[in-house]
Amino acid sequence: MDFEHLIYNVDNLVATLTLNRPETLNALTPSMRQSFAAALELAETDDSVRVIVITGAGKGFCSGGDVKAMNEARKSGKASVLDDKIDPIRDRIVLALRDSTKPIIAAVNGAAAGAGMNIALACDIRIASDTAKFGETFAKRGLHPDWGGTYFLPRIVGMAKACELIWSGKMIQAREALELGIVSQLETPEALMTATLEMANSFAAGPPIAIRMAKRAMYRSMDSTLREALEFETYAQNTCSATSDAKEGIAAFVEKREAVFTGH
């Protein structure tokens, strides 16, 4: 399937979604957002996809909304105000990222600013080029964070640091992002995709049902009690124990070989 300003590729059970407006550092347009939402939904429902990778074409990951286009719209009087407290396409993308049953890895190859940073934060794991930069740049434009920034950032870096980054709107370097836990791994620009796909392939070779339930359990635990987490772990363990993949995993361990998981 072809998407406007987005490249969709599936290889070895991994779907790679590449934001593709390199001349603008992959700034988001309305049609690009539609493509992104549709591509995420395609990857989620495709049984040949077990892991999703998000990255950007060229030198940037995503510079956020297309500020030049926004400015032109304001000048022409065509700028729109959301009347119903939601942005349907934006929310569709953010919820698709967070609610996906499959692991999602952001390969941050350059600047991730504004909405671009929050798209990365919505992913499960972030691996970055050592030349990447991150910034909640909304305050610099007199704007409020969106794309889930006020939800994701405090949960990752803590409230005080989130306040600093959001109120200042400053960009931070990849090394500081690593120290803050925004990213879990740094690579050279040349090695970024190789390292990301190596991780993605390792997840794709794992048991899909167990991985899906573990992802659900971890995110549930952020808003639940320990008792509730233990109860869900029991439910998940019972579910996984009844799968063919569990039988295969145990047999492979006993026979000292690599397991081949089918997702059943």
Secondary structure, 3 states (H helix, E strand, C coil): CCECCEEEEEECCEEEEEECCHHHCCCECHHHHHHHHHHHHHHHHCCCCCEEEEEECCCEEECCECHHHHHHHHHHCCCCCCCCCCCHHHHHHHHHHHHCCCCEEEEECCEEECHHHHHHHHCCEEEEECCCEEECHHHHHCCCCCCCHHHHHHHHHCHHHHHHHHHHCCEEEHHHHHHHCCCCEEECCCCHHHHHHHHHHHHHCCCHHHHHHHHHHHHHHCCCCHHHHHHHHHHHHHHHHCCHHHHHHHHHHHHCCCCCCCCC
